[in-house]
Amino acid sequence: MKFKSIFILFNIVIILSFCFVFAMPFFALGPEFALKFWTTSWPLGLLLLVILAGFDSFFIINLKIFELLEREDWPALVQYLEDRVIKQHRYSQRLVKLLIHSYLVMSDPQSVINLETLLKKDKPKLLAANSLLFGISHVLKGDHAGAVNLFLEQEKIGGLKNEWEQWYLCFALLLQKRFTEAADRLIGLAQNGKDSLVCALSALFLWDTIQNAVPEKAEAAKSAAERAKTRIKKALPDLRAWNKELGKAQGEIQVIILGKSLQDAGRFIYEEEQQHANVQ
C-alpha cells in the first residue's frame, strides 16, 4: 500500500532527524553543552512529538479511507462513508465532501440530493458549504428547477460568494429557458468576475445565447462579452496561458462537466489568435 509506505517512511525520516538534531550537540560540543541544550530545548522537542502524534493519529483513524481510495473501490468507500456520516451522524466537511465526490464518481446524483435533504434538516451549514456540488448534482440529474431553487435559497440565506455557484445558477436558469433572469447575472459575472474561466463562460453564453434570446438585452450582452474578452486577455495574454489556467482546474468537478463549453470559450476569447495561426 503506497499510503502506508509513505506513512512509515515519513515517520522514519522525522524520528531520525529528531534524534540527529538532539544528539548532535553531545558529539560535537560535549556532554556539558548538550545538557544545557536539552534543558532549554525540550519544549520544542515535545511540540514536534505532539505534532507527529497528531499526524499519526489522523492517518490511523482514516486508514480505511486511504486504503479504499488507493484501490479506487468506490462502492465500498461509499458504504463506509455512509455508515460514518449518515448512520453514525459523524458530520464533517471532509467526510461529507468526500462522500459527495464518491457519489458523483459513481454517477449517482440522486444519492447526493438525498444527502442534501438530510443536511438541510440536520446540518444546514454543511449544506451551504457544499451548495455548488449539490447544485451540480441537480443539473446532472436533469432537475434544473431543483438547482435553481437550491442556489436561490442559499443566496437568500448567506449569498452566493463562490462565482461558480453564481454561474451554475445562471446555467440552470438557461436550461429552464429563463433567459431574462439569467441575462443580468451573466452580464455581472462577465464584467466583474474574478475567475477567468467563469468570466469566459459568461461571455460565451452572452454572445451565443442571450443576444438572440433576449433582444432587449442584446446590446448590453454584446458589450459585456467584449469587455470580458479584454479583461481575460489582460490576465491570460494568449491561448497558451488560457490552456495552462484550464489545466490547473481540470481536477475540479465543475470544470470537468463543462469541458466542451470551456474549449468553446477559449476559442471565443482568442478567436483572432486562432485565425492568425490558421492563416500561417
N, C-alpha and C positions, 0 to 999 in steps of 0.2 A: 504494500500500500504506500503510495507516494506521500500522502499526508502524514502517515505515521513515521516514515523515514525522515521527512523534513523536520517533524517534531523532535525526534530523537537527536538528529544532527544539531538542531538549534540548541537544545539543552546541553549537549556535549560542548559546543563552542562557547556558550555563555559560562558554563561552570569552569572550563579550562581557563578562560580569560579572567574570570573572577579570581581563581587560585593564583594565576600568574601575577596579577596586579598586587595582591595582598602578600604574596611570598617574595616578590622581587626586592623589597627593602631589606629583608632578612639576609639574602645572599649578596646584595650589592653594598649595603651600608652597615651591616652588622645587627646583632640582636637588640642592642640598646635603642638604636634609631627605629628599628622595626616595631619595638614595643610602644614607643611614642606614636608612631604612625597608626598602629592598630587601635590604640586608645582613643585617638581623635577621629579616626575614620570609620569606626564600626557602625555608626548610624547609616552612612552611605551604603555599606555592605548589606545591612539589614533591609534597607529600602530596595536594593536590587533583588534580594532574595524574595521579598514580598511581591514585587512585580513579576518575577519569574514564576512564583507560585500561582499568582492570579492568571497568568497566561496558560500555565499547565492545567489549571482547574477548568478554564474555559474550553480548552481542547478536549479534555477527558469527558466533560459533560456533553459536548457536542460531537463526540467521536462517531456516533451512529450516523449523524447527518453527513459528516465528511466522507464516511465510507460509501453511503448511498449516492452522494454527488459524484464521487470518483467513478463508481460503477455505472453512473447515469441510469440508475434503476428508478425511474420517475414514479411508477405505480407504488413501489414500496416507500419511496420518500413521501409521497402524498399521504399514504396511510399513516406513516409515522407522525407527520406534521399535523394531520387531522386529529390524531389521538392527543397530541400535546396542546394544540390550540383550541379545538372545538370541544373535545370531551373533557380535558383537564382544565380548560379555561385559562391556559397559560398564555395570555395575550402579551405579545411584544412586537415592536415594529419589525425586528429582524425575522422572527418566525412567520409573521403574517405576510410580509413581503415575499419571503421565500416560498410560502405556500401558494400565493397568487401566481408567481412565476412558474411554479411547477404545474399548476392547473393549465396555464397558457401553453406551456411546452407540450402538454398532452392534448391540446386543442379542446379544452373543456371550459369554455367561458361561462356556462351555466353554473358550475360549481363556484366560480368567482362571484357571480351575482348572489348565490345563496350565502356565501360568506359576507358579502356586503349587507345583506338583510340582518345577519346575526350581529355584525359590528354596529349597525345603525341603532340597535337596541342596547347592546352591552358596552361598546367602546366607540362612541362617535368620533373621538379624537383620532383613533386609528383609521377610521373610515376617511376622515378629512385628509390624513397624511398620505393615503393611498388612492385618493379620488381619481387620479389620472389612470391608474391601472384598472380601477373599477369601470370608469367611463369607456376605456378601450374595450373592455370585455363586453359591454353592451353593444358597442359598434360591431365587434366581431360576430356577435350572436344575431345581428340584424335588428336589434332593438334600439333603433335610433332615438325614438321618443324617450326611452329609459335613460339613454346617455344624456340627452338634453336636460331632462328633469333632475338627474343627479348633479350635473355641473351647475345648473341654475340654483339648486338648493344649497350647494356648497358656496356659491357666490354670495347668496344672501347671508349665510352664517358667518363667513370669515373672508370672503373674496377669493378669487382665483389668482393666487400670486405666481403660480407657475405658468409661463407662457404656453407651454404645451397643453395644459388644461384649457386655456383660453382658445387655442387653435382647434383642439378636438371638439370643443363646444361648437365652434363655427362649422367644422366638418360635419357634425351630426345635424346641425341646422340645414346645411346644404343638402344632405342626404334626405332630409324631410321636405326639401323644396321650399324651405322658409328663407328664401334668398334675401329678402329685405332685412330680416332680423340679423342675418349673417353679415350683410354688407358693411355696416358701420363698425362692427367688431373687427372685420378683416382689414378695413382701412386703418383703424387704430393700430393693429399689430404691424402692418406694413410700414407705417410711418414712425412708430415708436418702439417696436420690438427690439430687444437686445440680442436675442438668439438669432443668428444669421439664417439658420435652417427654417425656423418659424417664420421669419420675415420673408424669406424667398417663397415659401409655400403660400403665404398670404398674398404676395404679389402675383403669383401664378394664377391663383383662383380668382383674384380680382380681374385679371386680364382676360382669362378664358371663360369665366362663368358669370361674374357679377355684371360685367359690361353689357352682356347680352340679355341676362335675365332681369335686370333692374335698370331700365333705360334712364330713369331719373337720377341714378347714381353713377351712370357711365363715366361722366367727366371726372368725378371725384375718384372713382375706382382707377381710371387710367393714370391720373396724376399721382395717386398714392403708389401705384405699381412702379412708375418711373422713378419716384423718389426712393422707393425701396431698392431698386437696382443700384442707384448711386450710393446709398448707404452701405449696401453689401460689398460693393466693389472697393470701398474705402477700407473695409475690414479684411476682405479677401480679394486681392487685386486681380487674380486670374483664375482660370478653371483648375489649375493645379492646386492652388491654395484652397479652393472650394472642395475638391475631392479629398484633400488632406483633412479638412474640418469634418467632412461627412464620414470619413474613415474613423475618426475619433469617436463618433457617436453610433457606430454600427452595432454595438452591443446592446443598445437601448431598445426596448420593445416598441416604443412609439416610433422609432426610426425604421426598424425592420419592417413594420407593417406598411410604411409609406415609401418603400424603396423606389418603386416606379415613379411616383409623384415627385420625389426628390431628384431623381435623374432628370425629369422634365423641367423641374425648377432650375436646375443647373444650366440646362440648355437655354432656358428663357433668359436667365440673368446674363449669360455670357454668349449670346447668340452672335454678336458681332465678331467676337474672337473665333468662334467656330466657323463662321462664314469665311473669315480671312484664312483660316487653316485649310479649308476646303479648296479655296482658290489656288493656294500654293501647291 
